[in-house]
Amino acid sequence: MVKPNCKGQVALFRYADDAVICCQYDSDAQRIRETLGKRLGKFKLQLNEEKTKLVSFDKRDWLARVYNKEISTF
């Protein structure tokens, strides 16, 4: 299990065959992505790299939205 070993809060939202994992800290998100890839590999599955990405939701990104600057999205 990964969640008990994370530094901050983690939430998982599933949508049919997709999922969004929200992490308080970037280091947790990177670790989960790495661990999930390895775990899926055990079942001969893999993450879709075109759909799998880390998206920041920090204060700078919020300010960029307010001032219509381009930022990463889903």
PDB file of N, CA, C and O in Angstrom, chain B, residues numbered from 101:
ATOM      1  N   MET B 101       0.845  -1.185   0.000  1.00  0.00           N
ATOM      2  CA  MET B 101       0.000   0.000   0.000  1.00  0.00           C
ATOM      3  C   MET B 101       0.884   1.240   0.000  1.00  0.00           C
ATOM      4  O   MET B 101       1.885   1.307   0.713  1.00  0.00           O
ATOM      5  N   VAL B 102       0.505   2.198  -0.795  1.00  0.00           N
ATOM      6  CA  VAL B 102       1.297   3.411  -0.940  1.00  0.00           C
ATOM      7  C   VAL B 102       0.785   4.525  -0.031  1.00  0.00           C
ATOM      8  O   VAL B 102       1.581   5.232   0.588  1.00  0.00           O
ATOM      9  N   LYS B 103      -0.507   4.685   0.053  1.00  0.00           N
ATOM     10  CA  LYS B 103      -1.102   5.813   0.766  1.00  0.00           C
ATOM     11  C   LYS B 103      -0.599   5.980   2.210  1.00  0.00           C
ATOM     12  O   LYS B 103      -0.291   7.106   2.598  1.00  0.00           O
ATOM     13  N   PRO B 104      -0.502   4.928   3.016  1.00  0.00           N
ATOM     14  CA  PRO B 104      -0.011   5.108   4.387  1.00  0.00           C
ATOM     15  C   PRO B 104       1.429   5.620   4.457  1.00  0.00           C
ATOM     16  O   PRO B 104       1.845   6.157   5.483  1.00  0.00           O
ATOM     17  N   ASN B 105       2.182   5.457   3.383  1.00  0.00           N
ATOM     18  CA  ASN B 105       3.576   5.884   3.368  1.00  0.00           C
ATOM     19  C   ASN B 105       3.768   7.283   2.786  1.00  0.00           C
ATOM     20  O   ASN B 105       4.903   7.740   2.654  1.00  0.00           O
ATOM     21  N   CYS B 106       2.691   7.963   2.440  1.00  0.00           N
ATOM     22  CA  CYS B 106       2.788   9.307   1.863  1.00  0.00           C
ATOM     23  C   CYS B 106       2.918  10.356   2.962  1.00  0.00           C
ATOM     24  O   CYS B 106       2.438  10.166   4.079  1.00  0.00           O
ATOM     25  N   LYS B 107       3.576  11.465   2.627  1.00  0.00           N
ATOM     26  CA  LYS B 107       3.772  12.552   3.591  1.00  0.00           C
ATOM     27  C   LYS B 107       2.511  13.373   3.793  1.00  0.00           C
ATOM     28  O   LYS B 107       2.238  13.846   4.896  1.00  0.00           O
ATOM     29  N   GLY B 108       1.739  13.542   2.719  1.00  0.00           N
ATOM     30  CA  GLY B 108       0.544  14.387   2.790  1.00  0.00           C
ATOM     31  C   GLY B 108      -0.720  13.618   2.469  1.00  0.00           C
ATOM     32  O   GLY B 108      -0.734  12.387   2.454  1.00  0.00           O
ATOM     33  N   GLN B 109      -1.775  14.363   2.215  1.00  0.00           N
ATOM     34  CA  GLN B 109      -3.066  13.771   1.900  1.00  0.00           C
ATOM     35  C   GLN B 109      -3.072  13.244   0.470  1.00  0.00           C
ATOM     36  O   GLN B 109      -2.448  13.823  -0.419  1.00  0.00           O
ATOM     37  N   VAL B 110      -3.783  12.143   0.260  1.00  0.00           N
ATOM     38  CA  VAL B 110      -3.914  11.530  -1.057  1.00  0.00           C
ATOM     39  C   VAL B 110      -5.372  11.112  -1.230  1.00  0.00           C
ATOM     40  O   VAL B 110      -5.975  10.536  -0.325  1.00  0.00           O
ATOM     41  N   ALA B 111      -5.932  11.410  -2.407  1.00  0.00           N
ATOM     42  CA  ALA B 111      -7.305  11.010  -2.709  1.00  0.00           C
ATOM     43  C   ALA B 111      -7.335  10.375  -4.094  1.00  0.00           C
ATOM     44  O   ALA B 111      -6.642  10.829  -5.005  1.00  0.00           O
ATOM     45  N   LEU B 112      -8.141   9.321  -4.251  1.00  0.00           N
ATOM     46  CA  LEU B 112      -8.275   8.617  -5.515  1.00  0.00           C
ATOM     47  C   LEU B 112      -9.711   8.768  -5.995  1.00  0.00           C
ATOM     48  O   LEU B 112     -10.652   8.519  -5.242  1.00  0.00           O
ATOM     49  N   PHE B 113      -9.879   9.175  -7.250  1.00  0.00           N
ATOM     50  CA  PHE B 113     -11.192   9.295  -7.875  1.00  0.00           C
ATOM     51  C   PHE B 113     -11.195   8.414  -9.115  1.00  0.00           C
ATOM     52  O   PHE B 113     -10.378   8.606 -10.015  1.00  0.00           O
ATOM     53  N   ARG B 114     -12.107   7.451  -9.166  1.00  0.00           N
ATOM     54  CA  ARG B 114     -12.173   6.528 -10.301  1.00  0.00           C
ATOM     55  C   ARG B 114     -13.348   6.893 -11.199  1.00  0.00           C
ATOM     56  O   ARG B 114     -14.425   7.254 -10.723  1.00  0.00           O
ATOM     57  N   TYR B 115     -13.122   6.794 -12.495  1.00  0.00           N
ATOM     58  CA  TYR B 115     -14.141   7.043 -13.511  1.00  0.00           C
ATOM     59  C   TYR B 115     -14.059   5.913 -14.522  1.00  0.00           C
ATOM     60  O   TYR B 115     -13.192   5.934 -15.396  1.00  0.00           O
ATOM     61  N   ALA B 116     -14.939   4.930 -14.424  1.00  0.00           N
ATOM     62  CA  ALA B 116     -14.936   3.762 -15.313  1.00  0.00           C
ATOM     63  C   ALA B 116     -13.541   3.136 -15.324  1.00  0.00           C
ATOM     64  O   ALA B 116     -13.124   2.559 -14.320  1.00  0.00           O
ATOM     65  N   ASP B 117     -12.812   3.240 -16.436  1.00  0.00           N
ATOM     66  CA  ASP B 117     -11.479   2.642 -16.486  1.00  0.00           C
ATOM     67  C   ASP B 117     -10.369   3.681 -16.329  1.00  0.00           C
ATOM     68  O   ASP B 117      -9.206   3.394 -16.610  1.00  0.00           O
ATOM     69  N   ASP B 118     -10.722   4.880 -15.883  1.00  0.00           N
ATOM     70  CA  ASP B 118      -9.743   5.941 -15.636  1.00  0.00           C
ATOM     71  C   ASP B 118      -9.709   6.282 -14.149  1.00  0.00           C
ATOM     72  O   ASP B 118     -10.609   5.916 -13.393  1.00  0.00           O
ATOM     73  N   ALA B 119      -8.670   6.980 -13.750  1.00  0.00           N
ATOM     74  CA  ALA B 119      -8.556   7.408 -12.355  1.00  0.00           C
ATOM     75  C   ALA B 119      -7.785   8.713 -12.281  1.00  0.00           C
ATOM     76  O   ALA B 119      -6.927   8.996 -13.117  1.00  0.00           O
ATOM     77  N   VAL B 120      -8.104   9.504 -11.265  1.00  0.00           N
ATOM     78  CA  VAL B 120      -7.355  10.716 -10.944  1.00  0.00           C
ATOM     79  C   VAL B 120      -6.885  10.551  -9.505  1.00  0.00           C
ATOM     80  O   VAL B 120      -7.683  10.277  -8.608  1.00  0.00           O
ATOM     81  N   ILE B 121      -5.592  10.719  -9.295  1.00  0.00           N
ATOM     82  CA  ILE B 121      -5.038  10.633  -7.952  1.00  0.00           C
ATOM     83  C   ILE B 121      -4.530  12.018  -7.584  1.00  0.00           C
ATOM     84  O   ILE B 121      -3.670  12.576  -8.266  1.00  0.00           O
ATOM     85  N   CYS B 122      -5.064  12.566  -6.507  1.00  0.00           N
ATOM     86  CA  CYS B 122      -4.677  13.907  -6.049  1.00  0.00           C
ATOM     87  C   CYS B 122      -3.768  13.766  -4.835  1.00  0.00           C
ATOM     88  O   CYS B 122      -4.092  13.063  -3.877  1.00  0.00           O
ATOM     89  N   CYS B 123      -2.630  14.443  -4.888  1.00  0.00           N
ATOM     90  CA  CYS B 123      -1.643  14.372  -3.808  1.00  0.00           C
ATOM     91  C   CYS B 123      -1.318  15.773  -3.314  1.00  0.00           C
ATOM     92  O   CYS B 123      -1.223  16.717  -4.098  1.00  0.00           O
ATOM     93  N   GLN B 124      -1.154  15.890  -2.029  1.00  0.00           N
ATOM     94  CA  GLN B 124      -0.785  17.167  -1.434  1.00  0.00           C
ATOM     95  C   GLN B 124       0.635  17.566  -1.837  1.00  0.00           C
ATOM     96  O   GLN B 124       0.914  18.747  -2.043  1.00  0.00           O
ATOM     97  N   TYR B 125       1.525  16.588  -1.950  1.00  0.00           N
ATOM     98  CA  TYR B 125       2.921  16.879  -2.251  1.00  0.00           C
ATOM     99  C   TYR B 125       3.359  16.223  -3.567  1.00  0.00           C
ATOM    100  O   TYR B 125       2.972  15.096  -3.876  1.00  0.00           O
ATOM    101  N   ASP B 126       4.162  16.944  -4.319  1.00  0.00           N
ATOM    102  CA  ASP B 126       4.678  16.464  -5.596  1.00  0.00           C
ATOM    103  C   ASP B 126       5.487  15.175  -5.420  1.00  0.00           C
ATOM    104  O   ASP B 126       5.411  14.274  -6.256  1.00  0.00           O
ATOM    105  N   SER B 127       6.249  15.090  -4.350  1.00  0.00           N
ATOM    106  CA  SER B 127       7.066  13.889  -4.127  1.00  0.00           C
ATOM    107  C   SER B 127       6.186  12.649  -3.969  1.00  0.00           C
ATOM    108  O   SER B 127       6.555  11.568  -4.429  1.00  0.00           O
ATOM    109  N   ASP B 128       5.029  12.793  -3.324  1.00  0.00           N
ATOM    110  CA  ASP B 128       4.093  11.677  -3.197  1.00  0.00           C
ATOM    111  C   ASP B 128       3.542  11.289  -4.568  1.00  0.00           C
ATOM    112  O   ASP B 128       3.443  10.102  -4.878  1.00  0.00           O
ATOM    113  N   ALA B 129       3.183  12.268  -5.385  1.00  0.00           N
ATOM    114  CA  ALA B 129       2.630  12.001  -6.713  1.00  0.00           C
ATOM    115  C   ALA B 129       3.638  11.255  -7.578  1.00  0.00           C
ATOM    116  O   ALA B 129       3.281  10.300  -8.267  1.00  0.00           O
ATOM    117  N   GLN B 130       4.886  11.682  -7.544  1.00  0.00           N
ATOM    118  CA  GLN B 130       5.921  11.019  -8.337  1.00  0.00           C
ATOM    119  C   GLN B 130       6.130   9.580  -7.871  1.00  0.00           C
ATOM    120  O   GLN B 130       6.285   8.673  -8.688  1.00  0.00           O
ATOM    121  N   ARG B 131       6.131   9.383  -6.577  1.00  0.00           N
ATOM    122  CA  ARG B 131       6.329   8.045  -6.019  1.00  0.00           C
ATOM    123  C   ARG B 131       5.165   7.120  -6.364  1.00  0.00           C
ATOM    124  O   ARG B 131       5.371   5.953  -6.695  1.00  0.00           O
ATOM    125  N   ILE B 132       3.941   7.643  -6.287  1.00  0.00           N
ATOM    126  CA  ILE B 132       2.768   6.838  -6.620  1.00  0.00           C
ATOM    127  C   ILE B 132       2.788   6.452  -8.094  1.00  0.00           C
ATOM    128  O   ILE B 132       2.488   5.311  -8.444  1.00  0.00           O
ATOM    129  N   ARG B 133       3.138   7.398  -8.954  1.00  0.00           N
ATOM    130  CA  ARG B 133       3.197   7.098 -10.393  1.00  0.00           C
ATOM    131  C   ARG B 133       4.213   5.983 -10.669  1.00  0.00           C
ATOM    132  O   ARG B 133       3.943   5.062 -11.440  1.00  0.00           O
ATOM    133  N   GLU B 134       5.356   6.077 -10.044  1.00  0.00           N
ATOM    134  CA  GLU B 134       6.398   5.062 -10.223  1.00  0.00           C
ATOM    135  C   GLU B 134       5.943   3.704  -9.685  1.00  0.00           C
ATOM    136  O   GLU B 134       6.095   2.683 -10.357  1.00  0.00           O
ATOM    137  N   THR B 135       5.391   3.696  -8.488  1.00  0.00           N
ATOM    138  CA  THR B 135       4.944   2.462  -7.840  1.00  0.00           C
ATOM    139  C   THR B 135       3.779   1.834  -8.597  1.00  0.00           C
ATOM    140  O   THR B 135       3.729   0.614  -8.757  1.00  0.00           O
ATOM    141  N   LEU B 136       2.846   2.652  -9.061  1.00  0.00           N
ATOM    142  CA  LEU B 136       1.695   2.136  -9.795  1.00  0.00           C
ATOM    143  C   LEU B 136       2.139   1.471 -11.094  1.00  0.00           C
ATOM    144  O   LEU B 136       1.630   0.412 -11.461  1.00  0.00           O
ATOM    145  N   GLY B 137       3.090   2.094 -11.786  1.00  0.00           N
ATOM    146  CA  GLY B 137       3.619   1.493 -13.008  1.00  0.00           C
ATOM    147  C   GLY B 137       4.220   0.117 -12.752  1.00  0.00           C
ATOM    148  O   GLY B 137       3.990  -0.818 -13.518  1.00  0.00           O
ATOM    149  N   LYS B 138       4.988  -0.004 -11.679  1.00  0.00           N
ATOM    150  CA  LYS B 138       5.598  -1.288 -11.326  1.00  0.00           C
ATOM    151  C   LYS B 138       4.535  -2.327 -10.953  1.00  0.00           C
ATOM    152  O   LYS B 138       4.625  -3.488 -11.350  1.00  0.00           O
ATOM    153  N   ARG B 139       3.538  -1.899 -10.193  1.00  0.00           N
ATOM    154  CA  ARG B 139       2.489  -2.817  -9.761  1.00  0.00           C
ATOM    155  C   ARG B 139       1.678  -3.323 -10.956  1.00  0.00           C
ATOM    156  O   ARG B 139       1.356  -4.509 -11.033  1.00  0.00           O
ATOM    157  N   LEU B 140       1.352  -2.430 -11.880  1.00  0.00           N
ATOM    158  CA  LEU B 140       0.617  -2.845 -13.076  1.00  0.00           C
ATOM    159  C   LEU B 140       1.445  -3.805 -13.921  1.00  0.00           C
ATOM    160  O   LEU B 140       0.903  -4.732 -14.522  1.00  0.00           O
ATOM    161  N   GLY B 141       2.752  -3.589 -13.968  1.00  0.00           N
ATOM    162  CA  GLY B 141       3.648  -4.453 -14.723  1.00  0.00           C
ATOM    163  C   GLY B 141       3.599  -5.902 -14.267  1.00  0.00           C
ATOM    164  O   GLY B 141       3.785  -6.811 -15.076  1.00  0.00           O
ATOM    165  N   LYS B 142       3.352  -6.129 -12.992  1.00  0.00           N
ATOM    166  CA  LYS B 142       3.249  -7.494 -12.466  1.00  0.00           C
ATOM    167  C   LYS B 142       2.092  -8.251 -13.098  1.00  0.00           C
ATOM    168  O   LYS B 142       2.106  -9.481 -13.153  1.00  0.00           O
ATOM    169  N   PHE B 143       1.087  -7.517 -13.578  1.00  0.00           N
ATOM    170  CA  PHE B 143      -0.081  -8.120 -14.215  1.00  0.00           C
ATOM    171  C   PHE B 143      -0.061  -7.932 -15.733  1.00  0.00           C
ATOM    172  O   PHE B 143      -1.082  -8.067 -16.408  1.00  0.00           O
ATOM    173  N   LYS B 144       1.130  -7.617 -16.250  1.00  0.00           N
ATOM    174  CA  LYS B 144       1.338  -7.376 -17.677  1.00  0.00           C
ATOM    175  C   LYS B 144       0.448  -6.256 -18.206  1.00  0.00           C
ATOM    176  O   LYS B 144      -0.046  -6.308 -19.333  1.00  0.00           O
ATOM    177  N   LEU B 145       0.258  -5.244 -17.365  1.00  0.00           N
ATOM    178  CA  LEU B 145      -0.478  -4.035 -17.735  1.00  0.00           C
ATOM    179  C   LEU B 145       0.480  -2.859 -17.667  1.00  0.00           C
ATOM    180  O   LEU B 145       1.564  -2.967 -17.094  1.00  0.00           O
ATOM    181  N   GLN B 146       0.086  -1.745 -18.244  1.00  0.00           N
ATOM    182  CA  GLN B 146       0.932  -0.558 -18.175  1.00  0.00           C
ATOM    183  C   GLN B 146       0.071   0.699 -18.193  1.00  0.00           C
ATOM    184  O   GLN B 146      -1.073   0.686 -18.648  1.00  0.00           O
ATOM    185  N   LEU B 147       0.649   1.780 -17.688  1.00  0.00           N
ATOM    186  CA  LEU B 147      -0.019   3.072 -17.746  1.00  0.00           C
ATOM    187  C   LEU B 147       0.001   3.583 -19.183  1.00  0.00           C
ATOM    188  O   LEU B 147       0.980   3.382 -19.902  1.00  0.00           O
ATOM    189  N   ASN B 148      -1.062   4.233 -19.596  1.00  0.00           N
ATOM    190  CA  ASN B 148      -1.090   4.882 -20.902  1.00  0.00           C
ATOM    191  C   ASN B 148      -0.332   6.195 -20.765  1.00  0.00           C
ATOM    192  O   ASN B 148      -0.839   7.142 -20.164  1.00  0.00           O
ATOM    193  N   GLU B 149       0.868   6.261 -21.311  1.00  0.00           N
ATOM    194  CA  GLU B 149       1.727   7.437 -21.145  1.00  0.00           C
ATOM    195  C   GLU B 149       1.132   8.700 -21.771  1.00  0.00           C
ATOM    196  O   GLU B 149       1.452   9.810 -21.347  1.00  0.00           O
ATOM    197  N   GLU B 150       0.268   8.537 -22.778  1.00  0.00           N
ATOM    198  CA  GLU B 150      -0.375   9.708 -23.381  1.00  0.00           C
ATOM    199  C   GLU B 150      -1.395  10.327 -22.433  1.00  0.00           C
ATOM    200  O   GLU B 150      -1.639  11.533 -22.479  1.00  0.00           O
ATOM    201  N   LYS B 151      -1.989   9.504 -21.576  1.00  0.00           N
ATOM    202  CA  LYS B 151      -3.017   9.985 -20.655  1.00  0.00           C
ATOM    203  C   LYS B 151      -2.501  10.197 -19.237  1.00  0.00           C
ATOM    204  O   LYS B 151      -3.178  10.808 -18.410  1.00  0.00           O
ATOM    205  N   THR B 152      -1.302   9.692 -18.958  1.00  0.00           N
ATOM    206  CA  THR B 152      -0.764   9.766 -17.605  1.00  0.00           C
ATOM    207  C   THR B 152       0.165  10.965 -17.478  1.00  0.00           C
ATOM    208  O   THR B 152       1.186  11.046 -18.161  1.00  0.00           O
ATOM    209  N   LYS B 153      -0.197  11.899 -16.597  1.00  0.00           N
ATOM    210  CA  LYS B 153       0.660  13.063 -16.395  1.00  0.00           C
ATOM    211  C   LYS B 153       0.457  13.629 -15.000  1.00  0.00           C
ATOM    212  O   LYS B 153      -0.561  13.391 -14.351  1.00  0.00           O
ATOM    213  N   LEU B 154       1.442  14.373 -14.565  1.00  0.00           N
ATOM    214  CA  LEU B 154       1.358  15.088 -13.296  1.00  0.00           C
ATOM    215  C   LEU B 154       0.952  16.529 -13.607  1.00  0.00           C
ATOM    216  O   LEU B 154       1.576  17.193 -14.436  1.00  0.00           O
ATOM    217  N   VAL B 155      -0.083  16.999 -12.945  1.00  0.00           N
ATOM    218  CA  VAL B 155      -0.580  18.353 -13.154  1.00  0.00           C
ATOM    219  C   VAL B 155      -0.523  19.081 -11.817  1.00  0.00           C
ATOM    220  O   VAL B 155      -1.074  18.614 -10.820  1.00  0.00           O
ATOM    221  N   SER B 156       0.140  20.216 -11.807  1.00  0.00           N
ATOM    222  CA  SER B 156       0.286  20.994 -10.574  1.00  0.00           C
ATOM    223  C   SER B 156      -0.952  21.854 -10.327  1.00  0.00           C
ATOM    224  O   SER B 156      -1.525  22.424 -11.256  1.00  0.00           O
ATOM    225  N   PHE B 157      -1.346  21.934  -9.080  1.00  0.00           N
ATOM    226  CA  PHE B 157      -2.458  22.792  -8.681  1.00  0.00           C
ATOM    227  C   PHE B 157      -2.011  23.704  -7.541  1.00  0.00           C
ATOM    228  O   PHE B 157      -2.729  23.868  -6.555  1.00  0.00           O
ATOM    229  N   ASP B 158      -0.836  24.292  -7.676  1.00  0.00           N
ATOM    230  CA  ASP B 158      -0.344  25.147  -6.604  1.00  0.00           C
ATOM    231  C   ASP B 158      -0.813  26.588  -6.800  1.00  0.00           C
ATOM    232  O   ASP B 158      -1.543  26.885  -7.746  1.00  0.00           O
ATOM    233  N   LYS B 159      -0.400  27.463  -5.923  1.00  0.00           N
ATOM    234  CA  LYS B 159      -0.847  28.859  -5.941  1.00  0.00           C
ATOM    235  C   LYS B 159      -0.469  29.563  -7.251  1.00  0.00           C
ATOM    236  O   LYS B 159      -1.249  30.362  -7.767  1.00  0.00           O
ATOM    237  N   ARG B 160       0.715  29.275  -7.787  1.00  0.00           N
ATOM    238  CA  ARG B 160       1.124  29.889  -9.054  1.00  0.00           C
ATOM    239  C   ARG B 160       0.170  29.515 -10.177  1.00  0.00           C
ATOM    240  O   ARG B 160      -0.183  30.356 -11.004  1.00  0.00           O
ATOM    241  N   ASP B 161      -0.248  28.253 -10.208  1.00  0.00           N
ATOM    242  CA  ASP B 161      -1.180  27.818 -11.242  1.00  0.00           C
ATOM    243  C   ASP B 161      -2.526  28.518 -11.095  1.00  0.00           C
ATOM    244  O   ASP B 161      -3.149  28.890 -12.089  1.00  0.00           O
ATOM    245  N   TRP B 162      -2.967  28.694  -9.866  1.00  0.00           N
ATOM    246  CA  TRP B 162      -4.225  29.400  -9.633  1.00  0.00           C
ATOM    247  C   TRP B 162      -4.114  30.835 -10.130  1.00  0.00           C
ATOM    248  O   TRP B 162      -5.028  31.339 -10.783  1.00  0.00           O
ATOM    249  N   LEU B 163      -3.002  31.496  -9.826  1.00  0.00           N
ATOM    250  CA  LEU B 163      -2.810  32.873 -10.302  1.00  0.00           C
ATOM    251  C   LEU B 163      -2.743  32.920 -11.825  1.00  0.00           C
ATOM    252  O   LEU B 163      -3.252  33.861 -12.434  1.00  0.00           O
ATOM    253  N   ALA B 164      -2.131  31.932 -12.441  1.00  0.00           N
ATOM    254  CA  ALA B 164      -2.069  31.882 -13.901  1.00  0.00           C
ATOM    255  C   ALA B 164      -3.470  31.765 -14.488  1.00  0.00           C
ATOM    256  O   ALA B 164      -3.765  32.376 -15.515  1.00  0.00           O
ATOM    257  N   ARG B 165      -4.331  30.988 -13.845  1.00  0.00           N
ATOM    258  CA  ARG B 165      -5.720  30.879 -14.315  1.00  0.00           C
ATOM    259  C   ARG B 165      -6.422  32.230 -14.209  1.00  0.00           C
ATOM    260  O   ARG B 165      -7.154  32.630 -15.115  1.00  0.00           O
ATOM    261  N   VAL B 166      -6.198  32.919 -13.112  1.00  0.00           N
ATOM    262  CA  VAL B 166      -6.842  34.213 -12.895  1.00  0.00           C
ATOM    263  C   VAL B 166      -6.415  35.211 -13.970  1.00  0.00           C
ATOM    264  O   VAL B 166      -7.234  35.991 -14.454  1.00  0.00           O
ATOM    265  N   TYR B 167      -5.147  35.187 -14.339  1.00  0.00           N
ATOM    266  CA  TYR B 167      -4.627  36.146 -15.315  1.00  0.00           C
ATOM    267  C   TYR B 167      -4.521  35.558 -16.720  1.00  0.00           C
ATOM    268  O   TYR B 167      -3.805  36.086 -17.571  1.00  0.00           O
ATOM    269  N   ASN B 168      -5.251  34.445 -16.955  1.00  0.00           N
ATOM    270  CA  ASN B 168      -5.355  33.827 -18.280  1.00  0.00           C
ATOM    271  C   ASN B 168      -4.022  33.441 -18.905  1.00  0.00           C
ATOM    272  O   ASN B 168      -3.852  33.558 -20.118  1.00  0.00           O
ATOM    273  N   LYS B 169      -3.089  32.989 -18.105  1.00  0.00           N
ATOM    274  CA  LYS B 169      -1.819  32.487 -18.629  1.00  0.00           C
ATOM    275  C   LYS B 169      -1.992  31.002 -18.926  1.00  0.00           C
ATOM    276  O   LYS B 169      -2.816  30.343 -18.292  1.00  0.00           O
ATOM    277  N   GLU B 170      -1.241  30.469 -19.868  1.00  0.00           N
ATOM    278  CA  GLU B 170      -1.367  29.060 -20.212  1.00  0.00           C
ATOM    279  C   GLU B 170      -0.697  28.197 -19.159  1.00  0.00           C
ATOM    280  O   GLU B 170       0.431  28.459 -18.744  1.00  0.00           O
ATOM    281  N   ILE B 171      -1.417  27.154 -18.730  1.00  0.00           N
ATOM    282  CA  ILE B 171      -0.904  26.183 -17.771  1.00  0.00           C
ATOM    283  C   ILE B 171      -1.302  24.802 -18.231  1.00  0.00           C
ATOM    284  O   ILE B 171      -2.100  24.657 -19.157  1.00  0.00           O
ATOM    285  N   SER B 172      -0.751  23.780 -17.590  1.00  0.00           N
ATOM    286  CA  SER B 172      -1.109  22.416 -17.959  1.00  0.00           C
ATOM    287  C   SER B 172      -2.505  22.074 -17.456  1.00  0.00           C
ATOM    288  O   SER B 172      -2.930  22.545 -16.401  1.00  0.00           O
ATOM    289  N   THR B 173      -3.208  21.256 -18.219  1.00  0.00           N
ATOM    290  CA  THR B 173      -4.549  20.806 -17.873  1.00  0.00           C
ATOM    291  C   THR B 173      -4.669  19.318 -18.116  1.00  0.00           C
ATOM    292  O   THR B 173      -3.716  18.676 -18.559  1.00  0.00           O
ATOM    293  N   PHE B 174      -5.821  18.773 -17.831  1.00  0.00           N
ATOM    294  CA  PHE B 174      -6.067  17.347 -18.093  1.00  0.00           C
ATOM    295  C   PHE B 174      -6.181  17.121 -19.565  1.00  0.00           C
ATOM    296  O   PHE B 174      -6.388  15.988 -20.001  1.00  0.00           O
TER     297      PHE B 174
END
